Amino acid sequence: MNMMTRHAPNEPWIAQLFSAKSARKGAVVRRSLAWVDREVGRDRFMQEVKCRGFHLIQTADQFVVVCHSGPIRILF
C-alpha cells in the first residue's frame, strides 16, 4: 500500500489539526493511525509535523504531536 499521496498545501485537515487551540499553545494533539491513513497518509502527516518543527510520537494506535520545537524527555 502506497501511503504517499499528493495533497494541496491548504487542505482542510491541515488547518483543522494545526489551528486547534492545543496546537497553538504548544501542547499536544493526537490522531488515530486509522484517521491519518484514511485522511492524508502517514508520509504526508509526518512531513507536515516535521516542517513545523514539532515532535511526533507513535503509541499503540495513536500519533501524538507535541506542538513545540523545544526539547522533550520521555520519563518512562
LINMO-V905119 format. One record per residue. N is the residue number from 0. PHI is phi in radians with two decimals (none if undefined). OMEGA is omega in whole degrees, 0 to 359 (* if undefined). D_CENTER is the distance of its C-alpha to the mean C-alpha in Angstrom with 2 decimals. Layout:
N;PHI;OMEGA;D_CENTER
N;PHI;OMEGA;D_CENTER
This chain:
0;none;179;20.18
1;-1.51;182;18.54
2;-1.62;180;14.75
3;-1.60;180;14.87
4;-2.29;177;15.49
5;-1.44;181;16.45
6;-2.41;175;14.96
7;-1.29;184;16.25
8;-1.19;182;14.39
9;-1.85;182;15.22
10;-1.15;181;13.86
11;-0.99;182;13.74
12;-1.11;179;10.28
13;-1.14;180;8.99
14;-1.08;181;11.61
15;-1.08;184;11.13
16;-1.23;188;7.60
17;-1.56;172;8.19
18;-1.78;177;11.84
19;-1.01;182;11.74
20;-0.93;181;14.35
21;-1.14;179;12.44
22;-1.20;180;9.97
23;-1.24;183;13.26
24;-1.65;178;15.07
25;1.39;181;13.05
26;-1.58;181;12.38
27;-2.26;168;9.51
28;-2.26;179;7.50
29;-2.36;177;7.24
30;-2.49;178;7.31
31;-1.25;176;10.02
32;-1.04;180;10.23
33;-1.09;178;12.82
34;-1.08;181;10.91
35;-1.05;180;8.40
36;-1.06;183;11.69
37;-1.25;188;13.67
38;-1.50;188;11.89
39;-2.44;186;10.37
40;1.60;185;10.74
41;-1.14;182;8.95
42;-1.04;181;10.30
43;-1.13;179;9.15
44;-1.06;180;5.43
45;-1.09;178;6.14
46;-1.06;180;8.48
47;-1.13;179;6.75
48;-1.13;183;4.90
49;-1.11;183;8.41
50;-1.16;176;10.44
51;-1.52;181;9.69
52;1.37;180;10.86
53;-1.49;178;8.30
54;-1.83;180;8.42
55;-2.16;179;6.56
56;-2.13;173;8.98
57;-1.90;177;10.04
58;-2.43;183;12.88
59;0.86;183;15.10
60;-1.86;183;13.41
61;-2.28;165;10.17
62;-1.78;176;6.80
63;-2.05;179;6.95
64;-1.85;175;5.18
65;-1.58;192;8.53
66;-1.55;169;8.86
67;-2.76;185;11.86
68;-1.78;179;13.28
69;-1.26;181;16.14
70;-1.15;174;17.09
71;-2.22;178;16.02
72;-2.41;177;18.43
73;-1.58;187;18.15
74;-1.45;175;21.54
75;-2.94;*;22.06
